[in-house]
Amino acid sequence: ELREGVSTIRRMMVEFGKYISVVIVGCSDENIDSDLDLCQDSKMYKGLAKSWRKTRAVLNIELPRSAVFQDSDDNAASPTVQASDLFRTEMEKIRSVFQTEGKVEPKPGMLVFFPQIPGAGKSAVAGPETEKELREAVAKQFKDRKLILRMGDKTPGRFWPTVKLERAKNKSSLYIADKNVPSTTWGLVASICAETKAMAVPILPDSAALQTTVVTGIRRPDGTFDAERKHTYPFNLHYLAVCLSRVVTRPPKSHPGKLDSSTPRACMIVVMFYCLYRRATAEEYRENMQHVFQQSGAVLGGAIEVPFFAKRTPEALPTDLKKVLIEAVQAYYGYDISKKDPTKDKDEYMSALENRIRESLKLHASFIEGLTVNISESRKVFMSKFFQRVAELDSIESWTEAELGSKSNFIHIASIDVKVNDAHSLLVSLCEETKEMAPLAKMLVGDATPASILTGDSCEDRKFITDTHLTVAHFKEDSQNEIRAMIGDIVGETVEMRVTAVLWDERVVAFEIKLPKSTIKGSELPHPKSKYPHITLWCQQGASAFMSNDLPEKVKKGEAMRVALSAPVSLTGELSFWTG
């Protein structure tokens, strides 16, 4: 019927347009004029036929009535349906188009999620500023992909069904789910990833925050205390303190999720999220996540660890702050096993505890603020690693078990890895023995002695690089096959390099390196594409190691320093792949 369905079909086109073709039979102006049932309203029917013709389908086919209907010799009888050769030919066109479309598998997509707690900084890291930069970069580098950033607190209705629907429509999309995802929700995220062919990428705080915490004791709502019960959490109390502080310093009524300083039990809500990860050490937290995704048949990509703390081992919490945080965790556990909600209950103890937490956070605000890195550094690392994960996606040729099994072998760089203790020891001796490097020593350690700060793998100052290495090849410049062909056969072999100079400016410090032609074993050593082989040793907060590449040019312009060593110093390293 011409009168039925055109508006419905057009609405369906928005979501299913690539699956719809329109076939119009016997609707030419001549057919309408000659049809006794239609001729009285021929103008209306001609308009409806025109509307059907304008419907933007995959194929629009118009056939004469005779292609489908065979008139009976008996005028009283209804025409019989009898497909003509013309009809079969046109149907074959439709079948051919959709069979061809079906063979083109959409690229696998990505679903970024945050298995953390409120106040961890997810919206700051992946918020409006980041979204703008990501959209611009995706538009330039990944034109066949769509970036979708959905914020949980601004999504009407149920969040995860919305995510699933959007992922199903855009399977190649790079999707960022800006919402806290406790372990109880991992299975749901995994099922969405499995059904929509998305690689899941968790965003985690750094290893300084992901530290096992064991709390002893539980306070029940009736005031009784179980002093023997132990409970374990994957995040340390410093992380909890920072998250609490960020939440209660939000201006009143400013948060779309209604979790700010004006929320009566804001602190206990954050503690509740912290306690949702109970019964897992930091190691088990990662293992459990991997297990959940494997059970669902989903792919869990390499986690993006975002810098959280300024030091690898944060300073000890003030005694009163640590005490009240432990009491909060003990109290929440007691309420939890008693099936009560401490975020809503009007218990006087919980109200007093909420006030004590806030008072302690306020008292130690400057201490807490000094624990963390600048959010711009976290954002920069997030963006860099985000695009590394997209590159991993593009290396997956098909969504098969074999391909997915090799995903973890994606090579980010090929390098010559140097033991950090060796690199730091050399820098210490050069700073102490070389007069021209006194300004560098002052910049790095102030009035302290270099040996007291540069302690190798025990170094607490995050500005010093601990994974010291010389980059031989990078995934952005070479394909995976090219990198493997370059050093795949000699991975693990030792290289003896020569440090010929130290270069630095106010942002980065590096050793200038002269490479041999072969490894110690005698294998030929490919020369890195960089004109300036180097090992980055130190980066100012907000700077990146790649800035070391600019040091030689800056030296020429008088914007950086270079101190040549009177005699080159030997430094050994091992060839390796950095995979993730």
N, C-alpha and C positions, 0 to 999 in steps of 0.2 A: 504494500500500500504506500503510495506516494506521501500520504498525509501523516504517516507514522514514522517516528524514529530519527529524522534528520537532526533535530536538536540534541537528542540523546547521543547519537553517533559523534557529533561535534564535541560534546563534553568528554566522551571517551577518548577522543583524539589526543587530548592533553596528556593522558597517561599511557595510552596504548596505540598511539598513531602509527608506530612502525610495524604494527601487526594487522592493520586494517586495510582492506581493498573494497571498493564500491563497484558493484555491477548493476547497471540500470537496464531493465528489459522492457521493450515496447513503450518507451516514453518519449518518442519524438513528437513534434507538434502534429504531424500527420496522424500518428496513432491516437493521440488524444482527441483530435477533431472527429475521427471516425468511430470512436468508442461511444456507444449510446449512453453508457453510465457516466461518462466523464464530460461529454460535450457541453452539457448545460453549465458546467463550471469550468470550462476549458481554460479560461484566463488564470484561475487559481492553480489548476493542475500544472499548467505550463510553468508557472512561477515556482512551484514546488520541485518540478523536474530540474529547473535551472539551479535551484539550491543544492540538489543532490550532486549535480555536475560540478559545482564549485567546491564541494567537500574535498579537502586536501588529504587524500588517502595515498597509500603506497602506489596503487594503480587505480585509475578510474576507467572503467570499461563500459561502453554502451552498446547493447545488442538489439537487433530487431526482434519483434515478438516471435517471428518464425524460427529464431535460433533455439527457442526453448519449448514453444507450444505448437502442437499439431492440431489444426481444426478438424473436427469430425465431419464426415459426410452428412450426418444427421444434424441439421441446424439446431435442433433442440438440445442436443447433447453438449456437455461442457468440453472444452478443448483438452486434449491429453498432453501430459508433459513428455516430451521426447527430445532429448539433447541432440542437437545437430553437430556436424563436424566443426562448424564455426564456434559453437559453444565449447566443445572439447578443447579446441585450439586455444581459446582465451583462458580457459581454466588452467591449462597447462602452463601458460605464461605466469599466472599467479603462483602456481605450485613451484615453478622454477625459481621465481624471485624469492619466495620464502625459504626454499631449501638452501639457496645461496646465502641468504641472510643468516640462516641457522648455523652455517658452517663457520661463520666469523665469530669466534669466541671473544667476548669483551675482555680487556686486560683485567687482571686481578687488581683490586683496590686496596685501600688501607683504612683501618679504623684506629685512631689514636684515643687512648683512654687513660684516666688518672686514678689508679688504685691508691689514693692517699686520703687526707682528711681536710676539713674546712680550714682555711688559713694557710694552706701549703703554697699558695701563690699560683694556682693553675690558671685563673683568669688573667693574672698579670703577665704570666709567661705566654699564654696563647690568646691574649685579649685583642682589642681593636687595633692597637699599634702593630702587633705581630700579624694579625689577619691581613692588614693592608699590604704589608711587605710580602707575605706569602702569596697573596692573590696576584700581585705584580710578577713575582718570580714564576709562579705556576703558569701564568698566561704566556710568559716568554719561553720557558724551558719545557713545559709539559702541556702543550696546547690540546692534546686529546684527553686531558683529565680535568675534572671539576673539583674545586676546593669547596668543601662544605664545613662550616663551623657552627655547631649548634650548642647553645648555652642552656644548661639544664634549668636554671632559675628563671629563664625567660621563655620557656616552652610551655604553651598551654596544653593541658591534657597529659597523657602518660608519655614519658620521655622515650623509653626504649622502643615501644611500638612505632613511634615517629621515626626514630633512627633506622629501624629495620625497613620501614617503607621507603625512606629516602635512599638507603643503601641499595634496595632492590631495584629502584628506578635508575640508579647511577652506580653500577657495579665497579666502574673504573675510578670512582671518585676517591679523593683524599679527604677522609672524614675525620674531623676533630670533635669528639664528644666532651664538651666542657662540663663535666659533672663528676663528683666523687664516686668512685666505684669500689665499695668494700668487697671483701672476699665472697660475701653471700651473693653478689651479683655477677661474679666472674663467669658462671655457667651461662647466664643469659647473654652476656657479651660474646662468649665463645660460640653460642648457637647462631647468633646474628652473623658473625664472621664466617662460619662454616656454610651457612645458607646463601650468603651474598658474595662469596669468594673474596673475602677481605683478609689481609694480613693484619693481625692485631699488634699494636705497638704500645706497650705500657710506658707511661712517663713516671719515673721514680726520682725521689730525692737522692743526693749522692750517698756514698757509703758511710759518711760521717753521721748521717741521720738514720740510715738503715742499719741500726745496731740493736742487738737483742737486749731487751729490758726484762728483768725478773722482779716482780713485786711479791712481797710476802704479806699475807693478812687480808681479811675481808671484813668490812663493817656492814652488818645487816640493818635493814630499816628500823628494827626494834632496838638498835643500839648495841646488840651483842657483837663481839669481835672474835673471829676465828684467826688466831695468830699463826697457825701452822700452814694454812693453804697458800700454795705458790701459784702464781699465774704469769704467763710469758707473753711478751709483745715484740713485734719486729722493729718498732721504731723506738729511739731513745727519748728520754724525758726532755732533753733540750729541744727536740723537734716539736714535741707537744707544747712546750712553753712558747716557742715562737709562733706557732699556729694560733694558740689562745690569745697571745698579745695582739696579733694582727686582727683577729675577729673583734675583740673588745675595744680596739682603737678606731674601728670603722664609725663614721658619724652616725648618729641616730637616724633610723628610717632610711638609710642610704643603700641598703643591700637588697637586690631584687628577690633574694631567697629569704628575706626577713631574718637574717642572722648577723646582727651588728650589736653595737653597745646598748641599744634600746631593748634588745631581746632579754626577757627576765632571766632565763637560764642559759644564756649563750655559752658560758664556759662548760656547763655540763653537756650541752649538745656536742661540743667539740670533743669532750672526753668520751662521750658515747661512741662517736666515730672511731676514735683511737682504740676503744675496747672491742670494736667489731672485728679487729684483727687478732684477738686473743687466741692463745693456744698455738702460736707459731713463732719460732725464732726468725731472725732475719734470713737465714738460709732456707728454712722451711717455707717462708713467705714466697720466695722465688720458685722453689720446687713445687709447692702446691698450685701456684698459678700455671706452671708448665703442665702439670698433670691434668688440671681442669680443661685446658685447651686441647690437649691430646685426646682426652676422653670424648670431646665433642667433635673430633675430626677437624679442628680449626688450626690455623697456623699462627703461632705466637712468634713474632719477629723479635729482633734484639731490642731490649729496653733502652729508652733514652734516659740516661742519668743526667739530671739537671743540677748544676751547682747550687747548693743550699747554704752550707756553712762556710765561713771565711777560712777556718782552719780545719785541718784533717781530724784533729781531736779538740773539740771545743773546750773552753775553760769550764771548770766545775761550776755547777749551778749554786747560787746562794742557798744556804742551808734552809732558810724559811720557805723559799720558793720550791725547792725539791720536796720538802716535807708536805706542803699543801697539795702538790701535784700527786704524790703517792696516796695521800688521803682521798683525793678525788677518784683515783682509779680503784682504790679499795672500796669506796662507797658505791661506785657505779656497779662493780661486780656484785656486791651484796644486794643491791636493788634488782639487778638483772636476774639472779637466781631466785629471787623472791617474786618474780613476775610483776615488778612495779617499775614505773617510768620516772626516773629522777629528774627528767627535764620538765615534767609537768606537776609532779607531786608537790604539795604545799608544806612538806615536812620542814620544820624550823631548822633542823641540822643542815639540810641541803641548801636552804636559803643562806644560812650563815657561811657555809662552805663556799658557795658561789661568791659571796662578798669577800671572803678571805683570799680567794684566788685572784680576784680583780685587784684587791689592794696590793698583793704581793707583785703582781704583774706591773702595776703602776710604779711601785717602789723601785723595781729593777728594770724599768723600761729602757734606759740607756744601755745597760748590760746586754739585754736581750737583742736590741737593735744591732749592737756591735757583733753579734754572733754570726750574722748572715752576710752573704755576698750581695752586691748591688743587683737589683732585679734585672738591669740591662745585661749583665753578664749571663744570667740564667736564660734570658730571652735569646741571646746570641747563640748560646750552645744549643738550645732547643731548635732553633731554625737550621743551624748547620747539620745537626744529626737528623732532623726531619727529612732533609733532602738526601741524606745518605740512605735513609730507609726507602725513599722513593726510587733511588737508583737500584736498590735491591729488588724492588718490585719489577722494574724494567728488565732485570736480568732473568726473570721467570718467563720462559717461553710458553709454557702451558701449565694449566692448573692440575697437574698430575702428581701422584704421590712421589714419583721419582724426582721430579723437578723440585718439589717442596722439600724433599729430604736433603737436597744439596744446597738449599737456600742459606743455611747457616754457614756455608763455606764462602759466602760472598766476600771478596777481598776489598778492603778499603784502601790499604797501602801495602807495598812491599818495602821493607826497611832493614837497616842494620841496627839492631838493638844494642845499646850500650848500658852496662850496669850503672844505675844511678849513683851508687857509692863511688865508683871509679870516676864518673864525671864530676861529682861534687868535690872529691878529694883533689882532683886536678885544679878545679877552679879555686879552691881554698889556697893551695900552694902558690898558684899564680898571683892571687890577690895579696898574699903575704910577702912574696919575694920580688914582685915587679913593681917598682915605684910608680910607673906610668898608670898602673891600674888602681891606685889609691882612690881616685874619684868613683870608680866602679864599686869598690868595696864599700865606700860610704853610702852609695845609692842602694846597695843591696841589703846591708845589715846595720846601717847607721853607726852608732858608737860601739856596737858589739864586735866581737872578733868573728871573722868568717867561719872559723871552725866550730863556734858555738851554735851557729844557725844552720849551716850547710851540713846536715847530718844524714845525707843519703835517703834511704827509704824510710827513715824515721823523721824526716823533715816535716815540721808542722805548718810552715809558711806555704800557703797554696800558690803563691806567685812563682815558686820554684817548680820546674817541671820534674816529675819523678819517673815518667816513662820516656827517658832520654833515648833518642834514636835519630838516625839519618834516613830521610825518605829517599827511596830509590825509584818508586813508581807510585802513582796515585790513580784511583779509579775514575776520577774526572778527566784524566788525560789519556788513559789507556784502557782498552777493553779487558775483561776478565781473562780471556784467552791470551792476550798479549802479555799481561802481567805474569801469568803462569808460565808462559814460554820463556819469559825473561829470566826468572830465577827459580822456577819450580823445581828444577833438578838439583839446585845447590842450597835450598832452604836448610838451615841448621849448621851450615859451615861457618867458620870463624874468619873474620876479616881484621887485619891489623891496619889501622888508619894512622894518619899523622895530623895532629892539631898544629896548625901553622900560625893562627892568630886568634885574638878575641875581639869581637865587634859588639858594640852596644849603642843604644840611645836611651831616652828616658822610658821607653816602652818595652824593649826586648833586649836580651843578651844571647849571644851565640858563639860557639866555637867554629872557626873556619877550618875545613877539613880537606886534606889531600888524600885521595883514594889510590890504592894500589891497582895494578892491572889484574890481579888474581887473588883468590882466597889463600889462606895459609895452606890449604890442602892442594892448591894448584889449579883449581877450577877458574875459568875465565869469569871476571866480574864485570857485568854490564855497568856502564857509566850512567848515573842518573841524568835525566833531561835538564834538571836545574843547572844553570851556569855557575851556581854558587853552592856546592855541597857544604852542608853545615849541620850542627846539632844545636837546637834551641834549648837554653838552660833556664830562662827566667822570662816571665811575662807580667807586665803591670796589670792590675785588675782592670778589666775591660778591653785589654789587648788580646791578640791572637798570635799563635806561634808562626803562622804564615807570614806575619809582618817581618820576620827575620830575612825573608827573601829580598827585602828592600834595603837592607843595611849597606851593602857595597855601594849602591848608588847614593845613599845618604852620606856615606863617608866622602865621596867625591864632592858633594855639595857642601861639606862642612857641617852637616846636620847629625852626624854620628861619629863615634870614635872607633879607631882600629889600632890595636897594639899587636905588632908582629912579634912572635916569639924568636928569641935569638937562636934557639935550636928547637926544631919541631919535636913534639912530645908524642909518644906512642899511646894509642887508645884502641882497645880491641872491642869488637862487637860481633853479634851473631845475626845472620840473615834470617828473616822471618816474614810471614804474612800476618797482617792484622785482619782477622775475620770477625764477622758479627752477624 
